Amino acid sequence: MPKIKTHSRAKKTFKVTGTGKITHEQSNMRHLMTGKPSKRTRSLEKDALVKEPDVKRTLRMLGKR
């Protein structure tokens, strides 16, 4: 059986933590920052976990499992 290739965009977007969870950067942080409250921009700086229904598909794109 051939090796599974990693999806090029997925390897740049997602990171797998030491405990096996998948994180990604949040959107809405590229432009139009002056109209967003500081509280919102600070909370968007933190990485978010991938939602449970998408974990299986994301792992497959990363070549895991």
Secondary structure, DSSP 4 states (H G I P E B T S, - for coil): -PPPPPPHHHHHHEEE-TTS-EEE--SS-SS-GGGS-HHHHHHHHS-EEPPGGGHHHHHHHTT--
